[in-house]
């Protein structure tokens, strides 16, 4: 009998030693992975990104299971069956955590992600996986009453690692200030947080360029995640560029990689921002282009050819009528002309955008006139680089809900600009690269609601400050 017990004890000891050896080997592999496959900011294969994009799909399963383990352990004090289930749930959590980690690393390595937040996310996942393995190893001793502290301590540490890792992952996806962006003032005084912004002051960069990059680019190109080695969260980092060189070439927007990427077709694999994030608006692109062409400095208070009103609140847009009954006619017209009427949002009352980019060279006054029936529903007209002339204003004055009008790089002379005064909701007008003069632009003085006026590369381009005074 005693000999049998000794045999069983020796067998248990052998199994425990074997388990610790496996844990040691697994720990070595996990810890070595970031050193063997370094996150160097360069993309490493589309197939890695393809597999890695299943990471967000899988990661919520191990998270839920890890959180469930302490709940089962506590409830198991009164219902032993739940405590027995905790062991299965713990093993299932590890079985899912390991492939989740592997897919996440494939995503980061394949996409060229780098940065401090990505590194913290990776190491947090490593610690979590190791913690779960140790929990599985020490739990039998805790259940047998041989060790009262090790299992609860390691499980608690694993939960903390889960919280830390999850926060880092959220920061990669939503930005480092996701939790603090709307923090009430009183809390900000007691809870320190970082806000990487060297764009203080009232320069054009600080007021109009940095906020755009911060809102739409920093989540992938900031201190936490710097894809392709590029950071845009500070002026110096932006001008330094990334692994592929400079992205801003002062004075040369046509050779600036950043501008090239944000103006690609949304379906292009190199279009930025990537992965379905909100793209830059046409107005924001105009700011960036004009800022680069003027020298891309961090200190200039204004940019020639750009007029932006003061920071007063814009009146809310007026809803348009219901155009659903006209959709068959719209589709038929689009098929014939090539130009498109695209809904601004899922709400019909938000109106339509007239887009001509695919047929710009053949889209003139006659083609614009065919959209007059739908004028009350059009809130933005993208007529840049089309063949329209000053005669187009006879049609445009009927677009009573128009808020933004692009006429850049057309043959417009501005002789009929005064007809736009009928558009009470027009707040954005781009006349860059046209033949307008300072005299013709004076007609716009009757439009105090026109907040954003672009006159770059025209005879009307102001030499000094270009900010429209607030009435």
TILUMRO-167147 format. One line per field, with one value per residue (C-alpha): residue in one letter; x, y, z. Coordinates in pm, whole numbers, plus 50000, padded with zeros to 5 digits. Each point is the difference from the previous one (the first is absolute). Last residue first. Example, Ala and Ser with C-alpha at 12.3 -4.5 7.8 and 13.67 -1.06 7.14 Angstrom:
% residues 2
res <- [S  A]
east <- [51367  49863]
north <- [49894  49656]
up <- [50714  50066]
//
This chain:
% residues 471
res <- [X  X  X  X  X  X  X  X  X  X  X  X  X  X  X  X  X  X  X  X  X  X  X  X  X  X  X  X  X  X  X  X  X  X  X  X  X  X  X  X  X  X  X  X  X  X  X  X  X  X  X  X  X  X  X  X  X  X  X  X  X  X  X  X  X  X  X  X  X  X  X  X  X  X  X  X  X  X  X  X  X  X  X  X  X  X  X  X  X  X  X  X  X  X  X  X  X  X  X  X  X  X  X  X  X  X  X  X  X  X  X  X  X  X  X  X  X  X  X  X  X  X  X  X  X  X  X  X  X  X  X  X  X  X  X  X  X  X  X  X  X  X  X  X  X  X  X  X  X  X  X  X  X  X  X  X  X  X  X  X  X  X  X  X  X  X  X  X  X  X  X  X  X  X  X  X  X  X  X  X  X  X  X  X  X  X  X  X  X  X  X  X  X  X  X  X  X  X  X  X  X  X  X  X  X  X  X  X  X  X  X  X  X  X  X  X  X  X  X  X  X  X  X  X  X  X  X  X  X  X  X  X  X  X  X  X  X  X  X  X  X  X  X  X  X  X  X  X  X  X  X  X  X  X  X  X  X  X  X  X  X  X  X  X  X  X  X  X  X  X  X  X  X  X  X  X  X  X  X  X  X  X  X  X  X  X  X  X  X  X  X  X  X  X  X  X  X  X  X  X  X  X  X  X  X  X  X  X  X  X  X  X  X  X  X  X  X  X  X  X  X  X  X  X  X  X  X  X  X  X  X  X  X  X  X  X  X  X  X  X  X  X  X  X  X  X  X  X  X  X  X  X  X  X  X  X  X  X  X  X  X  X  X  X  X  X  X  X  X  X  X  X  X  X  X  X  X  X  X  X  X  X  X  X  X  X  X  X  X  X  X  X  X  X  X  X  X  X  X  X  X  X  X  X  X  X  X  X  X  X  X  X  X  X  X  X  X  X  X  X  X  X  X  X  X  X  X  X  X  X  X  X  X  X  X  X  X  X  X  X  X  X  X  X  X  X  X  X  X  X  X  X  X  X  X  X  X  X  X  X  X  X  X  X  X  X  X  X  X  X  X]
east <- [48032  50305  50293  50115  50350  50230  50292  50233  50049  49643  49938  49759  50216  49969  50242  49822  49660  49828  49705  49875  49747  49745  49716  50080  49902  49964  50378  50003  49964  50344  50138  49947  50226  50279  49999  49873  50185  49995  50278  49834  49631  49890  49680  49879  49720  49706  49677  49851  50053  49844  50334  50134  49878  50270  50263  49887  50319  50213  50237  49925  50222  50025  50286  49798  49621  49902  49678  49900  49673  49742  49644  49861  50164  49809  50293  50211  49814  50053  50343  50105  50022  50332  50149  49986  50256  50082  50321  49807  49624  49939  49654  49886  49653  49791  49634  49839  50204  49857  49817  50307  50211  49963  50137  50334  50036  49938  50244  50285  50104  50229  50333  49853  49851  50122  50045  49650  49841  49676  49946  49648  49787  50002  49622  50058  50169  50256  50255  50110  49817  50192  49877  50233  50147  50023  49754  49764  50022  49981  49683  49832  50104  49864  49673  49956  50093  49742  49740  50264  50070  49854  50062  50319  50092  50144  50358  50066  50138  50379  50150  50237  50366  50083  49969  50254  50151  50266  50186  50320  50033  49968  50171  50321  50175  50009  50117  49878  50145  49697  49946  49984  49740  49790  49992  49925  49719  49849  50011  49810  49733  49965  49945  50270  49899  49824  50157  49903  50327  50222  50022  50143  49969  50283  49771  49792  49628  49974  50146  50327  49996  50114  50301  50127  49972  50215  50248  50085  50111  49702  49985  50340  50077  50122  50029  49790  50006  50377  50161  49867  50074  49828  49989  50207  49751  49721  50223  50108  49642  49869  49741  50082  50217  50129  50209  49800  49718  50073  49768  50014  50186  49785  49956  49714  49771  50170  49847  49639  49949  50360  50071  49698  50076  50365  49908  49737  50067  50358  50119  49835  50173  49797  50205  50068  50078  50245  49727  50034  49723  50107  49780  49998  49688  49934  49964  49856  49718  49872  50000  49781  50174  49881  50335  50116  49886  50088  50314  50244  49821  49702  50155  50349  49865  49748  50279  50194  49693  49945  50358  49975  49665  50123  50325  49795  49795  50319  50139  49681  50032  50366  49914  49696  50209  50311  49837  49835  50240  49953  49622  49929  49817  50296  50245  49784  49995  50378  50057  49684  50069  50359  49873  49752  50274  50224  49720  49931  50368  50036  49680  50129  50327  49821  49772  50294  50189  49700  49963  50370  50008  49989  49754  50140  49676  50137  50179  49706  49737  50214  50059  49627  49942  50258  49858  49651  50143  50144  49702  49754  50163  50086  49636  49891  50240  49856  49642  50070  50154  49715  49743  50111  49941  49650  49921  50108  49703  50046  50373  49965  49845  50339  50191  49736  50019  50380  49996  49737  50231  50247  49720  49867  50344  50075  49691  50035  50329  49868  49840  50251  50286  49838  50177  50328  49929  49962  50278  50238  49886  50070  50369  50249  49917  50279  49998  50274  49789  50272  49937  50273  49996  49622  49979  50259  49765  49732  50248  50176  49670  49889  50320  49965  49634  50089  50273  49757  49749  50269  50107  49637  49953  50316  49891  49660  50170  50227  49699  49813  50299  50037  49634  50036  50301  49801  49725]
north <- [58942  49778  50124  49780  49869  50054  50181  50154  49952  49913  49777  50180  49944  49629  49731  49954  50161  49772  50135  49837  50185  50116  50100  50368  49971  50352  50033  49727  50260  50127  49682  50147  50298  49790  49791  49652  49801  49665  49809  50019  50093  49782  50111  49882  50146  49999  49987  50328  49918  50302  50180  49748  50225  50249  49764  50078  50161  49764  49895  49627  49794  49714  49900  50028  50027  49809  50111  49918  50077  49976  49989  50249  49842  50239  50247  49714  49994  50364  49973  49742  50271  50107  49686  49628  49767  49808  50020  50061  49959  49824  50126  49965  50029  49872  49929  50321  49972  49662  50139  50210  49690  50026  50354  49867  49797  50309  50212  49752  49647  49851  50055  49917  49664  49774  50286  50135  49961  50174  49940  49934  50106  49961  49941  49661  49874  49727  50271  50249  49797  49986  50162  49881  50124  49736  50185  49723  49763  50288  50127  49658  49963  50343  49928  49675  50183  50277  49850  49983  50375  50097  50366  50164  50060  50341  49985  50115  50353  50009  50084  50294  49912  50273  49963  49825  50155  49799  50143  50076  49805  50172  50024  49839  49827  49628  50040  49796  50237  50159  49696  49771  50219  50031  49622  49931  50256  49872  49646  50120  50156  49687  49803  49773  49637  49841  49662  49703  49814  50271  50376  50002  49833  49760  49704  50227  49967  50346  50156  50173  50351  49906  49807  50271  50266  49796  49911  50362  50023  50201  50199  50154  50311  49800  49631  49814  49620  49976  49659  49647  49900  50312  50376  50256  50278  49823  49914  50364  50126  49763  49721  49904  49695  49777  49686  49814  49985  50198  49872  50144  50323  50069  49877  49748  50171  50328  50022  50117  50218  50102  50055  50228  50183  50051  50161  50262  50190  49901  49996  50333  50150  50099  49854  49648  49729  49795  49757  49665  50004  49792  49941  50110  49930  50261  50324  49817  49873  50353  50078  49711  49728  50006  49907  49803  49649  50014  50206  49732  49944  49784  49680  50017  50144  49718  49747  50173  49995  49630  49921  50186  49843  49651  50051  50098  49682  49797  50156  49902  49642  49991  50116  49772  49701  50066  50080  49691  49723  49639  50029  49743  50265  50237  49723  49919  50374  50036  49874  50141  50340  49987  49949  50287  50231  49914  50090  50326  50098  49949  50195  50290  49981  50040  50281  50183  49973  50125  50292  50087  50008  49757  49865  49878  49844  49643  50028  50160  49770  49688  50096  50025  49665  49832  50164  49881  49656  49989  50157  49741  49692  50208  50096  49639  49886  50252  49911  49629  50069  50234  49729  49811  50313  50024  49645  50083  50234  50208  50063  49955  50347  50152  49772  50037  50380  49982  49799  50205  50296  49767  49848  50335  50120  49666  50042  50373  49948  49786  50248  50276  49761  49885  50291  49825  49731  50249  50221  49705  49908  50354  49971  50165  50371  50211  50178  49785  49780  49744  49638  49827  50255  50024  49616  49934  50061  49770  49725  50020  49995  49694  49819  50091  49899  49667  49946  50097  49741  49730  50076  49975  49670  49858  50116  49838  49672  50010  50050  49715  49770  50102  49934  49654  49927  50098  49761]
up <- [46090  50050  49799  49716  50061  49706  50155  49750  49629  49913  49697  49766  49692  50072  50121  50332  50032  50252  50202  50318  50216  49743  50239  49946  49631  49858  50005  49735  49724  50095  49842  49655  50076  50151  49688  49919  49734  50184  50179  50339  49995  50293  50174  50341  50215  49754  50202  49875  49634  49829  50031  49748  49718  50095  49863  49645  49870  50205  49723  50023  49769  50249  50230  50322  49974  50312  50173  50356  50181  49719  50130  49747  49697  49771  49990  49863  49669  49904  50161  49739  49736  50146  49847  50077  49839  50318  50204  50325  49971  50332  50099  50362  50154  49707  50087  49872  49677  49892  49698  49925  49939  49621  50018  50124  49680  49789  50201  49959  50098  49734  50180  50342  49907  50284  50247  49945  50342  50102  50371  50129  50296  50378  49995  49836  50315  49924  49936  49734  49737  49669  49681  49727  49673  49725  49778  49881  50294  50243  49835  50027  50364  50085  49821  50195  50325  49956  50235  50274  49975  50338  50065  50117  50362  50091  50116  50358  50021  50017  50334  50009  49963  49757  49625  49785  49688  49821  49700  50186  50325  50336  50339  49880  50293  49929  49642  49705  49736  49834  49779  50304  50172  49682  49953  50367  50015  49675  50133  50307  49780  49789  50319  50136  50024  50300  50072  49786  50035  49856  50041  49740  49661  49910  49918  49771  50067  50156  49680  50083  50146  50352  49866  49766  50269  50237  49725  49920  49636  49868  50324  49923  50208  50297  49915  50258  50017  50034  49970  49963  50360  50131  49964  50191  49914  50185  50295  50037  49973  50264  50000  49642  50061  49722  50060  49737  50253  50315  50272  50351  49932  49698  49644  50010  50254  49909  49652  50017  50307  50064  49630  49968  50326  49888  49669  50085  50321  50082  49638  49925  50302  50306  50281  50113  49751  50203  50081  50167  50255  50295  50295  50361  50205  50271  49803  49700  50220  50065  49624  49895  49792  49641  49842  50305  49916  49630  50063  49880  49674  49904  49866  50149  50325  50022  49968  50276  50223  49932  50092  50331  50091  49908  50190  50305  49960  49968  50318  50183  49870  50106  50351  50038  49884  50210  50335  50149  49900  50113  50045  49728  49792  50034  49903  49695  49907  49979  49644  49843  50155  49871  49646  50039  50126  49705  49758  50183  50015  49624  49933  50208  49809  49668  50117  50154  49671  49802  50240  49972  49623  49711  49747  49668  49881  49998  50331  50181  49847  50039  50363  50057  49831  50226  50312  49912  49924  50356  50177  49866  50156  50306  50054  49940  50271  50245  49903  50062  50340  50095  49925  50312  50204  49855  50109  50353  50051  50314  49969  49625  49966  50080  49764  49727  50014  50010  49671  49813  49936  49828  49793  49881  49897  49831  49779  49932  49817  49716  49762  50077  49907  49675  49833  50065  49744  49717  50136  49998  49649  49883  50072  50229  50035  50145  50336  50150  50226  50061  49915  50202  50282  50030  49990  50271  50294  49859  49913  50339  50186  49803  50092  50367  50004  49843  50262  50275  49875  49983  50355  50113  49816  50159  50345  49949  49895  50302  50227  49834  50040  50364  50059  49846  50222  50309  49899]
//
